[in-house]
Amino acid sequence: MNNCNMLPLSKLSIGEEAKLVNVQGGHGIKQRLSVLGLNPGVRVTMVQNGSWGPVILGIMDSRIALGRGMANKIFVTKD
């Protein structure tokens, strides 16, 4: 996988789909995201991504709200 294709989750536009590739952070953030179902390889859809407030993702049949700081640590590809 070419790292040039990766972008932070927070850069997706509403309606865009992407595959989670990597989480930059320590064990705690990786474990927290894993419990929420955000593991490498999972496909997500951006539901809400305004200029402020949380980022809301669609994953499988659920919606997950993440703070912007956390969304900036999650890297995805739009392949």
C-alpha positions in Angstrom: 0.0 0.0 0.0 1.3 3.4 -1.0 1.2 5.9 1.9 0.5 8.7 -0.6 -3.0 7.3 -1.0 -3.8 7.6 2.8 -5.5 10.6 4.2 -7.0 11.4 7.7 -10.5 10.4 8.2 -11.4 14.0 8.9 -10.7 14.9 5.3 -13.5 12.8 3.9 -16.6 14.6 2.5 -20.1 13.7 3.4 -21.2 10.5 1.5 -17.6 9.4 0.8 -16.7 5.8 1.5 -13.2 4.7 2.6 -11.3 1.7 4.0 -9.6 2.2 7.4 -5.9 1.5 7.0 -4.0 2.7 10.1 -4.5 4.4 13.5 -1.6 6.6 14.7 -1.6 6.6 18.5 -1.0 4.5 21.5 -2.5 1.3 22.7 -5.4 3.1 24.4 -6.7 4.9 21.4 -6.3 1.7 19.2 -8.2 -0.4 21.8 -11.0 2.2 22.1 -11.5 2.3 18.4 -11.3 -1.5 18.1 -14.1 -1.8 20.6 -16.2 0.6 18.4 -15.5 -1.7 15.4 -13.0 0.6 13.8 -10.3 -1.9 12.8 -8.0 -1.9 9.8 -9.8 -3.1 6.7 -13.3 -2.0 7.8 -15.2 0.3 5.4 -16.7 3.5 6.7 -19.0 6.2 5.2 -18.8 9.8 6.2 -22.2 10.9 7.5 -21.4 14.3 9.0 -18.2 16.4 8.8 -18.9 20.1 9.3 -16.4 22.8 10.3 -17.0 22.1 14.0 -18.5 19.4 16.2 -18.0 15.7 15.9 -17.3 13.6 12.8 -20.1 11.0 12.4 -19.4 7.8 10.6 -21.5 5.0 9.2 -20.0 1.6 9.9 -22.0 -1.5 9.1 -25.5 -0.7 10.5 -24.3 1.8 13.1 -23.2 5.4 13.4 -20.2 6.5 15.5 -19.4 10.0 16.6 -15.7 10.9 17.0 -14.0 14.0 18.0 -11.9 15.8 15.4 -8.6 15.0 17.2 -9.3 11.3 17.1 -10.5 11.5 13.5 -7.2 13.1 12.6 -5.3 10.1 13.9 -7.3 7.6 11.8 -6.0 7.1 8.2 -8.1 5.7 5.3 -7.9 5.1 1.6 -10.6 5.8 -0.9 -10.0 2.9 -3.2 
